[in-house]
């Protein structure tokens, strides 16, 4: 059996309990060495075979899994954050489908949520934004034209932008061209929830300047939106005294 496990945003103890248990039970562990916190490998048993996928091709990863299956071993494919976001997991699953190898997925905490926790912020503040857009700038992996930064920026929603730290000058231009004001709050969160995490609050227009000043060129998530200010929003109706719910009647006095 193969388990695709989300390692979480960085901190060793932010992996799910299920994910931790799967690592503990694994006979073979293939992890994304360039991004997964190596402390998570401490959960693996001594006899577990461990491979760093940063050094492997897709074909080599599948061969390791195939060999483990033939020996009736349990494999954990450990991905950074939440595997369904920029995890390149579907291509692996398709290969396993072709080999009739069974697999399951275990979710993880993605970097944007780790970053939000570091900032003690909420992406969905009433009257500010009720939508979170997760996207990336185009790099080696293409982005559909309909999902350009400009077109997404038109919504003025909260945004979490991955895999774009080396393209911040262009990102700022596109966000502004799409409709964000130059002074719209932004944040650069480097290695969210890792021991060496760094957080920088800036604006859309100063993203590149802030990153250069602090020597940040990779492994960061960019947050954009007025929610970063943490003020100017309406209180939730859920807890309003004059609001009835299935569990609580409105108070009239």
PEMOHU-V189001 format. One record per residue. N is the residue number from 0. D_CENTER is the distance of its C-alpha to the mean C-alpha in Angstrom with 1 decimal. Layout:
n d_center
N D_CENTER
N D_CENTER
//
This chain:
n d_center
0 25.4
1 21.9
2 18.8
3 15.3
4 13.4
5 9.8
6 10.3
7 8.0
8 6.6
9 10.0
10 13.0
11 15.3
12 16.0
13 12.6
14 12.7
15 14.4
16 18.2
17 18.3
18 16.0
19 18.2
20 21.3
21 20.4
22 20.0
23 23.3
24 25.0
25 23.9
26 26.7
27 24.5
28 21.0
29 19.2
30 16.2
31 14.0
32 16.1
33 14.8
34 11.4
35 12.0
36 14.0
37 17.5
38 18.6
39 17.1
40 19.9
41 22.3
42 21.8
43 23.3
44 27.1
45 29.4
46 30.4
47 27.0
48 26.7
49 23.6
50 22.4
51 20.0
52 18.6
53 18.2
54 22.0
55 22.3
56 22.6
57 21.6
58 25.2
59 25.4
60 22.4
61 24.1
62 27.4
63 26.2
64 25.0
65 28.2
66 30.3
67 28.7
68 29.4
69 33.0
70 33.4
71 32.0
72 29.2
73 25.8
74 22.8
75 19.2
76 16.8
77 14.1
78 10.7
79 7.9
80 5.0
81 5.7
82 8.4
83 9.0
84 6.4
85 8.1
86 9.4
87 13.0
88 14.0
89 16.4
90 18.7
91 19.1
92 19.8
93 22.4
94 24.1
95 24.3
96 25.7
97 28.4
98 29.3
99 29.4
100 27.0
101 25.4
102 21.7
103 19.4
104 15.7
105 14.3
106 10.9
107 8.5
108 6.7
109 2.9
110 3.4
111 5.0
112 6.9
113 7.8
114 9.0
115 10.8
116 12.4
117 13.6
118 15.2
119 16.5
120 15.8
121 15.5
122 14.0
123 17.0
124 20.2
125 23.4
126 25.2
127 22.4
128 19.6
129 18.9
130 16.2
131 12.6
132 12.0
133 8.7
134 10.3
135 11.3
136 14.7
137 16.9
138 17.5
139 18.6
140 16.8
141 18.6
142 17.4
143 19.9
144 22.3
145 21.8
146 18.2
147 19.3
148 17.9
149 21.4
150 21.5
151 18.3
152 19.4
153 22.6
154 21.0
155 20.6
156 17.6
157 14.7
158 12.2
159 8.8
160 9.4
161 7.6
162 10.1
163 12.9
164 14.1
165 17.3
166 18.1
167 18.2
168 21.9
169 21.6
170 18.5
171 20.7
172 23.5
173 21.7
174 20.3
175 23.8
176 25.5
177 23.4
178 24.7
179 22.8
180 25.4
181 25.4
182 25.2
183 22.2
184 20.1
185 17.0
186 15.0
187 13.7
188 11.7
189 12.2
190 10.7
191 9.5
192 11.5
193 13.2
194 17.0
195 17.2
196 14.7
197 16.1
198 15.8
199 17.9
200 18.9
201 20.6
202 21.3
203 20.4
204 23.5
205 23.0
206 19.5
207 21.0
208 23.8
209 21.6
210 19.5
211 22.8
212 24.5
213 22.0
214 21.6
215 17.8
216 17.4
217 14.1
218 11.0
219 10.1
220 8.1
221 10.9
222 11.7
223 14.9
224 17.3
225 20.3
226 18.4
227 17.7
228 21.5
229 21.5
230 24.9
231 27.0
232 25.6
233 27.6
234 27.5
235 26.3
236 29.2
237 28.1
238 29.7
239 32.5
240 35.9
241 37.5
242 34.8
243 35.6
244 33.1
245 33.8
246 33.9
247 35.5
248 38.4
249 38.6
250 40.7
251 43.5
252 44.8
//
